[in-house]
Amino acid sequence: MATDIATRELRKPVDVAEYLFRRLHEVGVRSVHGVPGDYNLAALDYLPKCGLHWVGNCNELNAGYAADGYARINGISALVTTFGVGELSALNAIAGAYSEFVPIVHIVGQPHTRSQRDGMLLHHTLGNGDFNVFAKMSGGISCAMGRLNETHEVATLIDNAIRECWIRSRPVYIGLPTDMIVKKIEGERLDTPIDLSLPPNDPEKEDYVVDVVLKYLNAAKNPVILVDACAIRHRVLDEVHDLMEASGLPTFVAPMGKGAVDETRKNYGGVYAGTGSNPGVREQVEASDLILSIGAIKSDFNTAGFSYRIGQLNTIDFHSTYVRVRYSEYPEINMKGVLRKVIKKMGRVNAAPVQYISNALPDTEKGSASQAITHAWLWPVVGQWLKERDIVITETGTANFGIWDTRFPADVTAISQVLWGSIGYSVGACQGAALAAKEQNNRRTVLFVGDGSLQLTVQELSTMIRNNLNPIVFVICNQGYTIERFIHGWDETYNDIQPWDIKELPVVFGAKDKYKGYRVTTREELTKLFANKEFNSVPCLQLVELHMPRDDAPASLKLTAESAAHRNK
């Protein structure tokens, strides 16, 4: 009786699951990744009603990787797993998203609230009555937690979690018990969209920081701009490009920032990664007397083994929560507002011409009679083959480092996992990215993954087929874990893999007529494939075995691996 009265008092009653999924649709989510389980099944019934497509992945880890890739293209994503076994399988992917500032709403179907209160001995538990232990595990890799256990706070918890996910660009955790799925809450709140705007900077503080930045910028003789991943994640790329245009300053990207900048612009100079950089890039960046560093993540692989040679005394760091000018830090100030005002107030600055653009075949490869596909030859050629608006995904390893030497056409998006570096990430991420691309008028999606990495997450080829996705997947066949070999154990069996008939794998997954496979062993064969109009039109899923020498790798990988090996000792 009490429930009936409470329901009648609601102006627009709506089930909790519907409220949650309608909010996800509101912020741009159209597809939900995950794996079904008995604690989330009833919630999944609400997806079609809310305009959401269920992807259905092969396992939760892959689903997490896919949600990561989807979010990097779409802006935010959703992942649904079941209590215990499902959510724990996804934690590696969620940790990677937290590490690399990727916004995923992780929804976990949980047992009935009464079962939790009574400490019942249920499946998927530790058998000790503790129903909080798994959520606690997610606590350290989530920027907000919403345990939907009481109807009076459900809407607030959902809205807060989604807002924090968007604003802070990191995963959030929402626990949805089975009995709460159908509970009624006030739906009138849905008439007002969630406020996703950034909290405004204090105007006086912002103006002061802008004046300090301009003081050093106007005094500099040869300033440069260096853009990194957090410029992408925290959505300041419009400001970056306006700054490039207004200042004319030489602009470079860090490896994790690859794709952040329009590389067709005349003042784009290439990838800076310390000793892993092209010599011309390294010389110009390290000779600068002021570096405007936007969204930096100075990790080992992102700096070629901490080999940056730029001092803090010559650096202004712009971040989502602070700005650091030389050694003075200004907390609780967002870079977006500061950059916008710097652009508006900036006068004429000293802009040196860009000395080098990394888009050409190295001299050692020009006119070479070799037919072996080497990394030094491959990556500049890939740059000539790519199209505007392509999405390019590279796996941790040779591809991740090789892409530094590829100059992108306009509006190309790059996806990699340089900081977290979980082997196999790229295959799942490719599925998610290709799905988001399909929802955005079929942008072409291209993946470069090693034969070793592929073996960890190969099942996502099946999910691509199931969802009618058409990425081009290049599998670099070089007989195992190349990056690991360069770090330690060159000839050890633990860096070897079982060779697969890779080209036929999609057939095993039921591709039938929705697939084309190729085997490429020479430069001539790859050049012909790149010129093939049907191949380039991506009519279906296409997989290319790209055979390369076992002992070949990009020079930047060799330097970074050497540094990692030294630190490990």
MIVO-150462 format. One record per residue (C-alpha): x, y, z; residue number from 1; residue in three letters. Coordinates in pm, whole numbers. Each point is the difference from the previous one (the first is absolute). Layout:
<sites>
SITE:X:Y:Z:nr:rest
SITE:X:Y:Z:NUM:ala
...
</sites>
This chain:
<sites>
SITE:X:Y:Z:nr:rest
SITE:0:0:0:1:met
SITE:283:239:91:2:ala
SITE:165:-65:-335:3:thr
SITE:-323:78:-188:4:asp
SITE:-40:328:189:5:ile
SITE:365:95:-67:6:ala
SITE:-43:-77:-370:7:thr
SITE:-317:211:-24:8:arg
SITE:189:293:152:9:glu
SITE:253:-5:-283:10:leu
SITE:-88:244:-278:11:arg
SITE:179:-199:-273:12:lys
SITE:86:-344:140:13:pro
SITE:279:-182:-180:14:val
SITE:188:-322:74:15:asp
SITE:356:41:128:16:val
SITE:152:-191:-293:17:ala
SITE:-189:215:-250:18:glu
SITE:113:317:174:19:tyr
SITE:362:-114:-12:20:leu
SITE:-5:-103:-366:21:phe
SITE:-188:310:-112:22:arg
SITE:267:212:168:23:arg
SITE:269:-193:-188:24:leu
SITE:-182:60:-328:25:his
SITE:-27:369:89:26:glu
SITE:379:39:26:27:val
SITE:62:-171:-334:28:gly
SITE:32:-372:72:29:val
SITE:-171:-208:-270:30:arg
SITE:158:-344:56:31:ser
SITE:67:-183:326:32:val
SITE:284:-249:33:33:his
SITE:10:-290:241:34:gly
SITE:-84:-362:77:35:val
SITE:-338:-121:134:36:pro
SITE:-28:-155:345:37:gly
SITE:-295:-91:220:38:asp
SITE:40:314:214:39:tyr
SITE:-23:236:-302:40:asn
SITE:-237:-184:-237:41:leu
SITE:-317:180:105:42:ala
SITE:174:336:-41:43:ala
SITE:106:-87:-356:44:leu
SITE:-368:-33:-94:45:asp
SITE:-28:380:25:46:tyr
SITE:268:78:-261:47:leu
SITE:-218:-6:-318:48:pro
SITE:-264:218:165:49:lys
SITE:267:260:75:50:cys
SITE:143:0:-352:51:gly
SITE:312:-194:92:52:leu
SITE:163:-285:-192:53:his
SITE:141:-299:188:54:trp
SITE:341:-97:-141:55:val
SITE:61:-331:177:56:gly
SITE:372:-65:40:57:asn
SITE:183:-330:34:58:cys
SITE:129:75:351:59:asn
SITE:-1:287:246:60:glu
SITE:365:98:-46:61:leu
SITE:-54:43:-374:62:asn
SITE:-323:186:71:63:ala
SITE:193:243:218:64:gly
SITE:260:56:-271:65:tyr
SITE:-280:52:-252:66:ala
SITE:-176:250:226:67:ala
SITE:332:183:25:68:asp
SITE:35:20:-379:69:gly
SITE:-365:103:-40:70:tyr
SITE:42:280:256:71:ala
SITE:310:139:-172:72:arg
SITE:-203:51:-318:73:ile
SITE:-345:68:143:74:asn
SITE:98:203:308:75:gly
SITE:-143:-238:263:76:ile
SITE:-103:-367:16:77:ser
SITE:-183:-256:214:78:ala
SITE:96:-349:114:79:leu
SITE:-233:-250:171:80:val
SITE:138:-297:193:81:thr
SITE:-131:-231:269:82:thr
SITE:94:-14:367:83:phe
SITE:335:-146:102:84:gly
SITE:117:-219:-287:85:val
SITE:-100:247:-271:86:gly
SITE:112:327:154:87:glu
SITE:334:-145:110:88:leu
SITE:70:-125:-352:89:ser
SITE:-44:357:-123:90:ala
SITE:220:169:260:91:leu
SITE:320:-4:-207:92:asn
SITE:-178:191:-276:93:ala
SITE:-158:243:249:94:ile
SITE:338:63:163:95:ala
SITE:143:79:-343:96:gly
SITE:-283:244:-66:97:ala
SITE:60:168:336:98:tyr
SITE:373:22:-68:99:ser
SITE:-54:154:-345:100:glu
SITE:-298:227:83:101:phe
SITE:-273:-185:-193:102:val
SITE:-364:49:113:103:pro
SITE:-184:-333:46:104:ile
SITE:-320:-48:200:105:val
SITE:46:-348:150:106:his
SITE:-338:-145:105:107:ile
SITE:13:-313:216:108:val
SITE:-309:-216:49:109:gly
SITE:-7:-96:368:110:gln
SITE:-202:-244:215:111:pro
SITE:-329:104:162:112:his
SITE:48:256:278:113:thr
SITE:-165:-239:248:114:arg
SITE:246:-275:-91:115:ser
SITE:284:243:59:116:gln
SITE:-136:109:341:117:arg
SITE:-46:-362:106:118:asp
SITE:350:-100:-116:119:gly
SITE:-140:-293:-197:120:met
SITE:235:-265:-138:121:leu
SITE:-55:81:-368:122:leu
SITE:188:-97:-315:123:his
SITE:264:249:-123:124:his
SITE:80:93:361:125:thr
SITE:295:-83:222:126:leu
SITE:-230:-202:223:127:gly
SITE:59:225:299:128:asn
SITE:-300:231:-22:129:gly
SITE:204:300:-110:130:asp
SITE:-180:167:-292:131:phe
SITE:210:316:9:132:asn
SITE:342:-147:-73:133:val
SITE:-18:23:-381:134:phe
SITE:-131:356:-3:135:ala
SITE:288:95:229:136:lys
SITE:241:-148:-256:137:met
SITE:-148:233:-262:138:ser
SITE:14:298:234:139:gly
SITE:363:81:-74:140:gly
SITE:-52:-1:-377:141:ile
SITE:-330:191:-12:142:ser
SITE:-43:375:42:143:cys
SITE:-353:-45:141:144:ala
SITE:-201:-286:153:145:met
SITE:-377:-37:-12:146:gly
SITE:-151:-287:201:147:arg
SITE:-367:6:-97:148:leu
SITE:-141:-154:316:149:asn
SITE:-260:263:104:150:glu
SITE:-264:150:-230:151:thr
SITE:17:346:157:152:his
SITE:361:51:-115:153:glu
SITE:13:-198:-325:154:val
SITE:-54:289:-243:155:ala
SITE:255:218:177:156:thr
SITE:260:-279:2:157:leu
SITE:-50:-78:-369:158:ile
SITE:16:363:-109:159:asp
SITE:305:68:214:160:asn
SITE:185:-306:-130:161:ala
SITE:-64:85:-364:162:ile
SITE:98:365:53:163:arg
SITE:323:-95:180:164:glu
SITE:79:-254:-273:165:cys
SITE:-32:271:-266:166:trp
SITE:165:289:186:167:ile
SITE:293:-195:140:168:arg
SITE:27:-233:-301:169:ser
SITE:42:-313:208:170:arg
SITE:-203:-315:75:171:pro
SITE:-284:-6:253:172:val
SITE:-163:-297:174:173:tyr
SITE:-377:-50:32:174:ile
SITE:-131:-297:199:175:gly
SITE:-353:-105:-101:176:leu
SITE:-163:-270:222:177:pro
SITE:-259:-223:-166:178:thr
SITE:-294:129:206:179:asp
SITE:89:364:-72:180:met
SITE:-29:-49:-377:181:ile
SITE:-380:28:8:182:val
SITE:-40:240:293:183:lys
SITE:-182:321:-89:184:lys
SITE:166:340:38:185:ile
SITE:-91:351:-109:186:glu
SITE:51:30:-375:187:gly
SITE:-75:371:-23:188:glu
SITE:368:59:61:189:arg
SITE:69:-141:-347:190:leu
SITE:-154:313:-148:191:asp
SITE:311:190:110:192:thr
SITE:326:-118:-164:193:pro
SITE:301:-71:221:194:ile
SITE:223:305:20:195:asp
SITE:327:-112:-165:196:leu
SITE:160:344:-5:197:ser
SITE:334:55:171:198:leu
SITE:-7:181:334:199:pro
SITE:110:356:-88:200:pro
SITE:340:123:106:201:asn
SITE:17:279:252:202:asp
SITE:12:302:-240:203:pro
SITE:256:197:199:204:glu
SITE:229:-302:38:205:lys
SITE:-42:-94:-364:206:glu
SITE:90:351:-118:207:asp
SITE:308:0:222:208:tyr
SITE:122:-333:-140:209:val
SITE:-64:121:-356:210:val
SITE:210:313:66:211:asp
SITE:285:-212:139:212:val
SITE:-10:-231:-304:213:val
SITE:0:295:-240:214:leu
SITE:291:162:181:215:lys
SITE:224:-300:-69:216:tyr
SITE:-141:-68:-347:217:leu
SITE:61:355:-119:218:asn
SITE:354:-6:137:219:ala
SITE:95:-332:-161:220:ala
SITE:225:-3:-306:221:lys
SITE:-91:-342:-141:222:asn
SITE:-306:-148:175:223:pro
SITE:-166:-325:-114:224:val
SITE:-323:-185:77:225:ile
SITE:8:-364:119:226:leu
SITE:-337:-180:7:227:val
SITE:-73:-323:187:228:asp
SITE:-283:-240:80:229:ala
SITE:-184:202:265:230:cys
SITE:-65:272:-258:231:ala
SITE:-210:-264:-179:232:ile
SITE:-162:-150:310:233:arg
SITE:-95:337:152:234:his
SITE:-134:137:-327:235:arg
SITE:221:300:-70:236:val
SITE:94:-83:-360:237:leu
SITE:-193:298:-134:238:asp
SITE:209:222:227:239:glu
SITE:318:-178:-111:240:val
SITE:-72:61:-367:241:his
SITE:-103:360:59:242:asp
SITE:327:52:189:243:leu
SITE:194:-156:-287:244:met
SITE:-175:227:-247:245:glu
SITE:25:322:203:246:ala
SITE:363:-45:104:247:ser
SITE:151:-183:-296:248:gly
SITE:224:-178:251:249:leu
SITE:171:-329:-93:250:pro
SITE:-226:-269:143:251:thr
SITE:99:-352:95:252:phe
SITE:-180:-294:162:253:val
SITE:111:-259:253:254:ala
SITE:-67:-365:-97:255:pro
SITE:-319:-15:208:256:met
SITE:-109:325:-164:257:gly
SITE:35:-139:-353:258:lys
SITE:-307:105:-197:259:gly
SITE:-80:295:228:260:ala
SITE:131:250:-255:261:val
SITE:-87:46:-366:262:asp
SITE:325:-124:-152:263:glu
SITE:-67:169:-334:264:thr
SITE:54:344:156:265:arg
SITE:320:175:-100:266:lys
SITE:119:47:359:267:asn
SITE:-38:-366:101:268:tyr
SITE:345:-144:63:269:gly
SITE:-35:-367:98:270:gly
SITE:21:-223:308:271:val
SITE:225:99:289:272:tyr
SITE:109:-286:226:273:ala
SITE:345:94:125:274:gly
SITE:272:-217:-147:275:thr
SITE:-267:-195:-192:276:gly
SITE:-78:307:-211:277:ser
SITE:117:78:-349:278:asn
SITE:320:206:43:279:pro
SITE:-157:310:-158:280:gly
SITE:-297:-14:237:281:val
SITE:219:-61:302:282:arg
SITE:229:289:-85:283:glu
SITE:-277:255:-40:284:gln
SITE:-196:-99:312:285:val
SITE:301:-26:229:286:glu
SITE:145:330:-127:287:ala
SITE:-323:185:82:288:ser
SITE:7:253:282:289:asp
SITE:-373:-50:76:290:leu
SITE:-214:-309:-46:291:ile
SITE:-377:35:24:292:leu
SITE:-73:-356:114:293:ser
SITE:-370:-84:-30:294:ile
SITE:-135:-311:174:295:gly
SITE:332:-175:60:296:ala
SITE:31:-358:130:297:ile
SITE:373:-50:48:298:lys
SITE:8:-379:35:299:ser
SITE:294:-222:-99:300:asp
SITE:-133:-123:-335:301:phe
SITE:-137:346:-82:302:asn
SITE:345:156:45:303:thr
SITE:214:-281:-146:304:ala
SITE:124:-106:343:305:gly
SITE:-17:340:176:306:phe
SITE:239:144:-257:307:ser
SITE:-163:344:-19:308:tyr
SITE:263:273:4:309:arg
SITE:-228:292:83:310:ile
SITE:19:172:338:311:gly
SITE:-288:121:212:312:gln
SITE:157:347:4:313:leu
SITE:-87:27:-371:314:asn
SITE:-344:-163:22:315:thr
SITE:-360:109:55:316:ile
SITE:-223:-301:71:317:asp
SITE:-374:21:-74:318:phe
SITE:-221:-264:165:319:his
SITE:-365:-64:82:320:ser
SITE:39:87:369:321:thr
SITE:303:230:14:322:tyr
SITE:245:211:-195:323:val
SITE:372:-2:84:324:arg
SITE:214:290:-120:325:val
SITE:362:-96:40:326:arg
SITE:14:-100:371:327:tyr
SITE:-316:185:109:328:ser
SITE:-318:-210:10:329:glu
SITE:-352:142:-14:330:tyr
SITE:-245:-267:124:331:pro
SITE:-373:-27:-62:332:glu
SITE:15:169:-337:333:ile
SITE:-100:-168:-326:334:asn
SITE:216:43:-309:335:met
SITE:-296:52:-234:336:lys
SITE:-88:348:124:337:gly
SITE:364:100:35:338:val
SITE:86:-104:-356:339:leu
SITE:-304:178:-140:340:arg
SITE:102:328:166:341:lys
SITE:367:-41:-97:342:val
SITE:-108:-30:-364:343:ile
SITE:-225:306:30:344:lys
SITE:257:223:172:345:lys
SITE:313:-126:-173:346:met
SITE:187:251:-211:347:gly
SITE:270:-73:-252:348:arg
SITE:236:-277:115:349:val
SITE:333:-122:-130:350:asn
SITE:-77:-299:-220:351:ala
SITE:295:-184:-151:352:ala
SITE:-56:-205:-317:353:pro
SITE:-47:-372:46:354:val
SITE:331:-168:-80:355:gln
SITE:-123:-351:-61:356:tyr
SITE:-319:-185:-81:357:ile
SITE:12:-377:45:358:ser
SITE:-179:-114:-315:359:asn
SITE:273:-128:-229:360:ala
SITE:160:-337:-61:361:leu
SITE:342:-10:171:362:pro
SITE:304:23:-229:363:asp
SITE:95:-359:84:364:thr
SITE:-325:-122:-160:365:glu
SITE:-2:218:-313:366:lys
SITE:80:-207:-305:367:gly
SITE:51:-311:210:368:ser
SITE:-11:-324:-197:369:ala
SITE:-121:-189:307:370:ser
SITE:-348:-148:-15:371:gln
SITE:-19:-67:376:372:ala
SITE:-263:213:173:373:ile
SITE:196:185:267:374:thr
SITE:-133:245:256:375:his
SITE:215:279:-141:376:ala
SITE:-169:-51:-338:377:trp
SITE:-351:-86:117:378:leu
SITE:-111:290:217:379:trp
SITE:73:292:-238:380:pro
SITE:-179:-199:-272:381:val
SITE:-299:-53:230:382:val
SITE:-20:379:35:383:gly
SITE:-34:35:-377:384:gln
SITE:-276:-265:-7:385:trp
SITE:-221:131:282:386:leu
SITE:-305:214:-76:387:lys
SITE:-154:300:174:388:glu
SITE:-213:-91:304:389:arg
SITE:151:-349:32:390:asp
SITE:24:-155:346:391:ile
SITE:338:-167:54:392:val
SITE:51:-240:291:393:ile
SITE:345:-129:91:394:thr
SITE:85:-274:247:395:glu
SITE:259:34:274:396:thr
SITE:321:-113:-169:397:gly
SITE:148:63:-343:398:thr
SITE:-314:166:-139:399:ala
SITE:-31:237:294:400:asn
SITE:350:132:-63:401:phe
SITE:-6:-28:-378:402:gly
SITE:-300:231:-36:403:ile
SITE:219:289:121:404:trp
SITE:152:3:-350:405:asp
SITE:-336:24:-177:406:thr
SITE:-127:341:-104:407:arg
SITE:-380:9:19:408:phe
SITE:-244:163:-242:409:pro
SITE:-249:245:155:410:ala
SITE:-240:-114:273:411:asp
SITE:159:-341:57:412:val
SITE:-58:-137:350:413:thr
SITE:269:-217:161:414:ala
SITE:-71:-251:277:415:ile
SITE:273:-169:202:416:ser
SITE:59:-97:361:417:gln
SITE:351:130:59:418:val
SITE:-26:47:378:419:leu
SITE:-195:-305:115:420:trp
SITE:136:-220:-280:421:gly
SITE:-214:-312:42:422:ser
SITE:85:-251:-271:423:ile
SITE:-302:-76:-218:424:gly
SITE:-177:327:82:425:tyr
SITE:-10:116:-360:426:ser
SITE:-217:-283:-135:427:val
SITE:-282:72:243:428:gly
SITE:50:375:-41:429:ala
SITE:-26:-45:-377:430:cys
SITE:-341:-161:38:431:gln
SITE:-125:287:216:432:gly
SITE:153:268:-220:433:ala
SITE:-137:-158:-319:434:ala
SITE:-347:-12:153:435:leu
SITE:18:368:101:436:ala
SITE:130:79:-351:437:ala
SITE:-295:-185:-153:438:lys
SITE:-233:216:208:439:glu
SITE:185:307:-134:440:gln
SITE:-50:-60:-372:441:asn
SITE:249:-283:-48:442:asn
SITE:341:148:58:443:arg
SITE:262:-253:-109:444:arg
SITE:161:-190:289:445:thr
SITE:350:-147:-34:446:val
SITE:179:-221:254:447:leu
SITE:369:-96:18:448:phe
SITE:59:-282:249:449:val
SITE:278:-252:55:450:gly
SITE:-53:-373:-38:451:asp
SITE:77:-52:369:452:gly
SITE:-241:268:123:453:ser
SITE:-276:-129:-228:454:leu
SITE:-1:-335:179:455:gln
SITE:-116:159:328:456:leu
SITE:-322:154:-131:457:thr
SITE:-63:-154:-341:458:val
SITE:-363:-85:89:459:gln
SITE:-98:361:-69:460:glu
SITE:27:-75:-370:461:leu
SITE:-315:-201:67:462:ser
SITE:-170:303:158:463:thr
SITE:97:211:-302:464:met
SITE:-162:-254:-229:465:ile
SITE:-310:-23:219:466:arg
SITE:-48:377:-12:467:asn
SITE:77:36:-374:468:asn
SITE:313:209:54:469:leu
SITE:254:49:-278:470:asn
SITE:341:92:142:471:pro
SITE:325:-74:-181:472:ile
SITE:216:-209:232:473:val
SITE:374:-22:-73:474:phe
SITE:164:-278:200:475:val
SITE:376:52:22:476:ile
SITE:135:-353:-22:477:cys
SITE:349:-4:153:478:asn
SITE:-12:-317:208:479:gln
SITE:-81:114:350:480:gly
SITE:37:277:256:481:tyr
SITE:248:234:-166:482:thr
SITE:-4:278:258:483:ile
SITE:61:-257:273:484:glu
SITE:292:-146:-197:485:arg
SITE:166:341:-14:486:phe
SITE:-45:43:376:487:ile
SITE:116:-347:105:488:his
SITE:24:-357:-126:489:gly
SITE:70:35:-370:490:trp
SITE:-1:-374:-75:491:asp
SITE:-192:-123:304:492:glu
SITE:-307:-214:-60:493:thr
SITE:-219:219:220:494:tyr
SITE:10:265:-272:495:asn
SITE:-106:-249:-268:496:asp
SITE:-358:-75:-104:497:ile
SITE:-178:-287:-172:498:gln
SITE:-31:99:-369:499:pro
SITE:-360:30:-119:500:trp
SITE:-161:-6:-342:501:asp
SITE:-103:359:67:502:ile
SITE:-159:71:-336:503:lys
SITE:-259:-272:57:504:glu
SITE:-101:101:354:505:leu
SITE:-307:205:-101:506:pro
SITE:-130:-306:-187:507:val
SITE:16:-196:326:508:val
SITE:-207:278:160:509:phe
SITE:-269:-37:-265:510:gly
SITE:87:292:-228:511:ala
SITE:-101:-191:-317:512:lys
SITE:-49:262:-274:513:asp
SITE:52:296:239:514:lys
SITE:378:-23:-14:515:tyr
SITE:308:29:-221:516:lys
SITE:350:-116:95:517:gly
SITE:342:84:-140:518:tyr
SITE:354:-121:55:519:arg
SITE:273:257:-75:520:val
SITE:371:-80:12:521:thr
SITE:164:260:-226:522:thr
SITE:-3:377:-52:523:arg
SITE:-137:-46:-350:524:glu
SITE:-295:-205:127:525:glu
SITE:-86:258:267:526:leu
SITE:31:289:-246:527:thr
SITE:-245:-176:-234:528:lys
SITE:-240:-67:287:529:leu
SITE:10:366:107:530:phe
SITE:-91:94:-359:531:ala
SITE:-292:-246:-15:532:asn
SITE:-326:199:-21:533:lys
SITE:-218:-281:134:534:glu
SITE:233:-52:297:535:phe
SITE:-6:373:78:536:asn
SITE:-380:17:-20:537:ser
SITE:-24:-237:303:538:val
SITE:-291:-214:-127:539:pro
SITE:34:-238:294:540:cys
SITE:236:-105:277:541:leu
SITE:347:-36:-154:542:gln
SITE:300:-163:163:543:leu
SITE:354:31:-135:544:val
SITE:286:-222:107:545:glu
SITE:294:242:-17:546:leu
SITE:319:-205:18:547:his
SITE:307:183:132:548:met
SITE:349:-107:115:549:pro
SITE:12:-139:354:550:arg
SITE:290:223:107:551:asp
SITE:-131:328:-145:552:asp
SITE:-160:278:208:553:ala
SITE:-35:378:-6:554:pro
SITE:308:181:133:555:ala
SITE:-211:172:268:556:ser
SITE:-113:-338:135:557:leu
SITE:357:-120:24:558:lys
SITE:101:308:200:559:leu
SITE:-299:-25:232:560:thr
SITE:47:-374:53:561:ala
SITE:366:55:85:562:glu
SITE:-101:259:259:563:ser
SITE:-264:-234:147:564:ala
SITE:251:-285:21:565:ala
SITE:246:226:182:566:his
SITE:-263:111:255:567:arg
SITE:-115:-357:57:568:asn
SITE:349:-93:113:569:lys
</sites>
